Amino acid sequence: MRYLTHVDSANPFVEQAVQYAVAASKVILIEREKKDILDKLLLQGLNITILGCNDFYSYRNQIEARGLPLTPDVLASIPPFSSITFNSEVRNGNMAGEKCKPEVAKTGLGSSAAMTTSVVAALLHYLGVVTLPSTDEKATAVDLDLVHVISQSAHCIAQGKVGSGFDVSAAVYGSQRYIRFSPEVLSSSQHLPDVVADILKQKWNHENFQFSLPPLLTLLLGSPVLEVHLPHQWWLCQKVQKSEPQKSLETWQKSLLGARNAFVEIRSHMRQMGNAAGVPIEPESQTQLLDTTMEMEGVLLAGVPGAGGFDAVFAIILGEASNAVAKAWSSLGLGKTLVAFRWKVATQEQEKYRPLFLLFRLVEPPA
């Protein structure tokens, strides 16, 4: 495959999406003995048209130029896939001049990841590797997983680092609770075509669970005047963390204590609601167990899951304190029989901040 581009208009995300999708299609279709079909399609050439959803871009300049108020109704009146605009200022606050290319005015919802995923998905579908219905019918999990793997690979290479991958995962699977993949499955130094087969064979251990806001909750997004350069901001944060480790540690501790205090207040409100309704959402016996648990070293949170009651308690633990908590729970005599013990480790760069999720389920309520 020969790739031609104009240097001024080169887009690494589109380039890597095309190259990875085609390379992956070749590997897969050779295994399916359909290489001739792939060659025939590629010889016809590819003409790709990319349209950007309005939600990814800021139209503040156009709205203000028309003398209209900055309201959701006005924003919704803009025709779909409208032409994108550029920021009138650059990040350092100077006006964009001839030697400074203006930035696209974006809302920060992951347009690069969405574009990469869209190009990969479209090519894999066009080349017959996956089937992605255009109707309300859902694609198979196998096809979505393949789109995800190739999109993540292309996106990481394009941005020059292995990020969290959440933006690509959201573009593939939609709203979700996400646990990232191990960075070891990818390397920023990988290049085609040698690595594609290895990428497809790797064990991608990411997890995603369907998520939606509860009823009567609405999430609003406000777009600032200037766009931020996230890779640069990430680099600056890492620089501060390395140069001032003690101050960074104090920030982490304050954040964790804030989460802990907020959850203590949530538990209090749940008990009040249960008392008012005459329902044991957090029974007194469970309160004693949870209070004892939260006093143990390494425990961030402890509570009753779901609708509460007598059947289970959970704890979120930092570091290696899980065994001590499990032993304490077993020795407190408040439970009858341990049925299930589940844990999840969320990937973090620092081992001591890896949270552990513990769940004890009781066969019968305490007498």
C-alpha positions in Angstrom: 0.0 0.0 0.0 1.5 3.4 -1.0 0.4 6.4 1.1 0.6 9.9 -0.3 -0.2 13.0 1.8 0.4 16.8 1.8 2.7 17.7 4.7 0.7 20.7 5.7 -2.5 18.7 5.9 -1.1 15.5 7.4 -3.2 14.0 10.2 -1.4 11.3 12.1 -4.6 9.9 13.6 -6.2 9.4 10.1 -2.9 8.0 8.7 -2.4 5.5 11.5 -6.1 4.5 11.4 -5.9 3.7 7.7 -2.6 1.8 7.9 -3.6 -0.2 11.0 -7.0 -1.1 9.7 -5.6 -2.2 6.3 -2.8 -4.2 7.9 -5.1 -5.9 10.3 -7.6 -6.7 7.5 -4.7 -8.4 5.6 -3.7 -10.6 8.5 -7.3 -11.6 9.3 -8.5 -12.2 5.7 -5.4 -14.2 4.9 -6.4 -16.5 7.8 -9.9 -16.7 6.3 -8.5 -17.4 2.9 -10.1 -14.2 1.5 -6.9 -12.3 0.5 -8.1 -12.0 -3.1 -11.2 -10.1 -2.1 -9.1 -7.7 0.0 -6.6 -7.1 -2.9 -9.5 -6.4 -5.3 -11.0 -3.8 -3.0 -7.7 -2.1 -2.3 -6.9 -1.9 -6.0 -10.0 0.2 -6.5 -8.5 2.8 -4.1 -10.0 4.4 -1.1 -11.9 7.7 -1.0 -12.6 8.5 2.6 -14.9 11.4 3.6 -14.8 12.4 7.3 -17.6 14.4 8.9 -17.2 15.9 12.4 -20.2 15.8 14.8 -21.0 19.3 16.1 -20.7 18.1 19.7 -16.9 17.8 19.3 -16.4 21.4 18.3 -17.0 24.8 19.7 -19.3 27.2 17.6 -19.0 30.1 20.1 -17.4 32.4 17.4 -20.2 31.8 14.9 -23.0 32.3 17.5 -21.4 35.5 18.8 -20.9 36.8 15.3 -24.6 36.4 14.6 -25.4 38.3 17.7 -27.2 35.3 19.3 -27.1 34.2 22.9 -24.9 31.3 24.0 -27.7 28.9 24.9 -28.3 25.2 24.2 -31.3 26.0 21.9 -29.1 28.2 19.7 -26.4 25.6 19.6 -28.9 22.9 18.7 -30.1 25.0 15.7 -26.7 24.8 14.0 -27.0 22.3 11.0 -25.3 18.9 11.6 -21.7 18.5 10.5 -21.1 22.2 10.2 -17.7 23.5 9.2 -15.3 23.6 12.1 -13.8 26.9 13.4 -10.5 27.9 14.8 -9.6 29.6 18.1 -8.8 33.3 17.6 -6.0 33.0 20.2 -3.4 30.3 20.9 -2.6 28.8 24.3 -0.1 31.4 25.4 -2.7 34.1 24.9 -1.1 35.7 21.9 -3.1 36.4 18.8 -2.7 33.8 16.1 -0.4 35.2 13.4 1.0 34.1 10.2 3.7 31.9 11.8 1.3 30.4 14.3 -1.2 27.9 13.0 -4.6 28.4 14.7 -6.0 25.5 16.6 -9.3 23.9 15.9 -11.9 25.0 18.5 -12.8 21.8 20.2 -14.9 20.9 23.3 -12.5 18.2 24.6 -14.8 15.2 24.2 -12.2 13.1 22.4 -12.6 14.0 18.8 -9.3 12.4 17.8 -10.2 9.1 19.4 -13.7 9.2 17.8 -12.3 10.0 14.4 -9.7 7.3 14.7 -12.3 4.8 15.7 -14.7 5.8 13.0 -12.1 5.4 10.3 -11.0 2.0 11.6 -14.5 0.8 11.9 -15.5 2.0 8.5 -12.5 0.3 6.8 -12.9 -3.0 8.7 -16.6 -3.0 7.7 -15.9 -2.1 4.0 -13.1 -4.7 3.7 -15.4 -7.4 5.1 -13.6 -8.0 8.3 -16.4 -7.0 10.6 -20.2 -6.4 10.3 -21.4 -3.2 11.8 -25.2 -2.7 11.3 -26.3 0.8 10.3 -29.7 0.2 12.0 -30.6 -0.2 15.7 -29.3 -3.8 15.5 -26.2 -4.2 17.7 -22.9 -5.4 16.4 -21.5 -8.6 17.9 -19.1 -8.3 20.9 -16.3 -10.0 18.8 -16.6 -7.4 16.1 -16.6 -4.5 18.5 -13.6 -5.9 20.4 -11.7 -6.1 17.1 -12.5 -2.5 16.3 -11.4 -1.5 19.8 -8.1 -3.3 19.6 -7.1 -1.8 16.2 -8.4 1.7 17.2 -6.5 1.7 20.4 -3.3 0.6 18.6 -3.6 3.3 15.9 -4.5 6.0 18.4 -1.6 5.2 20.7 0.9 5.3 17.9 -0.6 8.6 16.5 -0.4 10.4 19.9 3.1 8.9 20.7 2.2 7.3 24.0 0.0 4.7 25.6 -2.8 6.7 27.4 -5.7 5.5 29.4 -7.6 4.4 26.3 -10.9 5.5 27.8 -11.7 7.9 24.9 -11.3 5.2 22.3 -13.2 2.7 24.4 -16.1 5.2 24.8 -16.1 5.7 21.0 -16.5 1.9 20.5 -18.8 0.8 23.3 -20.6 4.0 24.4 -21.1 5.2 28.0 -19.4 2.9 30.4 -17.5 2.3 33.6 -14.0 1.5 32.3 -10.9 -0.4 33.6 -8.0 0.2 31.3 -5.9 -2.4 29.6 -2.3 -3.3 30.7 0.1 -0.9 28.8 2.4 -3.8 28.1 0.1 -4.9 25.2 1.3 -1.9 23.3 4.5 0.1 22.9 4.9 3.6 21.5 7.8 2.3 19.5 5.7 -0.2 17.5 5.5 0.1 13.8 3.8 -1.7 10.9 3.6 -4.3 9.6 5.4 -6.6 12.0 3.4 -5.9 15.1 -0.2 -6.2 13.8 -0.4 -9.9 14.2 1.1 -9.7 17.7 -1.4 -7.0 18.7 -4.3 -9.3 17.5 -2.9 -12.2 19.6 -2.3 -10.2 22.7 -4.6 -10.6 25.7 -6.4 -7.3 26.1 -7.6 -7.2 29.7 -9.6 -4.0 29.6 -13.1 -4.1 31.0 -16.1 -2.0 30.4 -19.5 -2.1 32.0 -22.6 -0.3 30.7 -23.2 3.0 32.5 -25.9 5.6 32.5 -26.9 8.4 34.8 -29.7 7.7 37.3 -33.2 9.2 36.5 -33.6 13.0 37.0 -29.8 13.6 36.7 -28.5 15.7 33.8 -24.9 16.2 32.8 -24.1 19.6 31.2 -20.9 20.5 29.4 -19.6 24.1 29.2 -17.1 25.0 26.5 -14.3 27.4 27.5 -13.0 30.0 25.1 -9.6 28.4 24.6 -8.7 24.7 24.0 -6.1 23.1 26.1 -3.3 20.8 24.9 -3.8 17.7 27.0 -0.5 15.9 26.2 1.4 19.0 27.2 -0.6 19.4 30.4 0.0 15.8 31.3 3.7 16.3 30.8 3.7 19.3 33.1 1.8 17.4 35.8 4.3 14.6 35.6 7.1 17.1 35.9 5.7 18.6 39.0 5.0 15.2 40.6 8.7 14.2 40.1 10.1 17.5 41.2 7.9 17.9 44.3 7.1 14.3 45.4 6.1 15.3 49.0 3.7 17.9 47.8 2.2 15.5 45.3 1.8 12.9 48.0 -0.1 15.4 50.2 -2.4 16.2 47.3 -3.2 12.5 46.9 -3.9 12.1 50.6 -6.2 15.1 50.7 -8.1 13.7 47.7 -8.5 10.3 49.3 -9.6 11.8 52.6 -12.1 13.9 50.7 -13.6 10.8 49.1 -13.7 9.1 52.5 -15.5 11.9 54.2 -18.0 12.2 51.4 -18.8 8.5 51.7 -19.2 8.7 55.5 -21.8 11.4 54.9 -23.5 9.3 52.2 -23.8 6.4 54.7 -25.3 8.8 57.3 -28.0 9.9 54.8 -28.7 6.3 53.8 -29.3 5.4 57.5 -31.6 8.4 57.9 -33.6 7.4 54.9 -33.9 3.9 56.1 -35.0 4.9 59.6 -37.7 7.2 58.1 -39.0 4.4 55.9 -38.7 1.7 58.5 -36.3 -0.2 56.2 -32.9 -1.5 57.4 -30.8 -0.1 54.5 -27.7 -0.1 56.8 -28.7 -2.2 59.8 -27.1 -1.4 63.2 -25.1 -4.7 63.2 -23.7 -3.7 59.7 -23.0 -0.2 60.9 -20.8 -1.6 63.7 -18.9 -3.8 61.3 -18.5 -1.0 58.7 -17.3 1.5 61.4 -14.8 -1.1 62.6 -13.6 -1.8 59.1 -13.1 1.9 58.2 -10.9 2.3 61.3 -8.5 -0.3 59.9 -5.3 0.7 58.3 -5.5 0.9 54.5 -9.4 1.0 54.3 -10.7 3.9 52.2 -14.4 3.1 52.1 -16.8 0.5 53.5 -20.5 0.2 53.1 -23.5 -1.9 52.0 -23.9 -2.5 48.3 -27.1 -2.2 46.2 -30.3 -1.7 48.2 -28.5 -2.5 51.5 -29.7 -4.9 54.1 -28.1 -7.8 55.8 -26.8 -9.8 52.9 -23.4 -8.1 52.0 -20.8 -5.5 52.9 -18.0 -4.1 50.8 -14.7 -2.3 51.3 -12.3 -0.4 49.0 -8.8 -0.9 50.3 -5.5 0.7 49.4 -2.2 -1.2 49.3 -1.9 -4.7 50.8 -4.3 -4.5 53.7 -6.9 -6.8 52.0 -5.9 -10.0 53.8 -6.1 -8.3 57.2 -9.6 -6.9 56.5 -10.7 -10.3 55.2 -9.5 -12.0 58.4 -11.1 -9.4 60.6 -14.4 -9.8 58.9 -14.3 -13.6 59.3 -13.4 -13.3 63.0 -16.0 -10.7 64.0 -18.7 -13.3 64.1 -21.3 -11.1 62.3 -21.6 -13.3 59.3 -22.5 -16.9 58.9 -20.8 -18.3 55.8 -18.6 -16.7 53.2 -20.0 -17.4 49.8 -18.2 -15.0 47.4 -15.0 -13.1 47.5 -14.5 -10.7 44.5 -11.7 -8.2 43.9 -10.8 -5.8 41.2 -7.6 -4.0 40.8 -7.7 -0.7 38.9 -4.4 0.1 37.1 -2.4 2.9 38.7 1.2 3.9 38.1 1.9 3.8 41.9 1.5 0.4 43.5 0.6 1.8 46.9 -2.5 3.6 45.5 -4.0 0.5 43.8 -7.5 0.2 45.2 -8.9 -3.3 46.0 -12.6 -4.1 46.1 -13.7 -6.6 48.7 -17.2 -8.1 48.9 -18.4 -10.5 51.5 -21.8 -12.1 50.9 -23.6 -13.6 53.9 -25.9 -16.6 53.4 -28.2 -15.6 56.1 -28.7 -12.4 58.2 -27.3 -12.3 61.7 -29.6 -13.4 64.4 
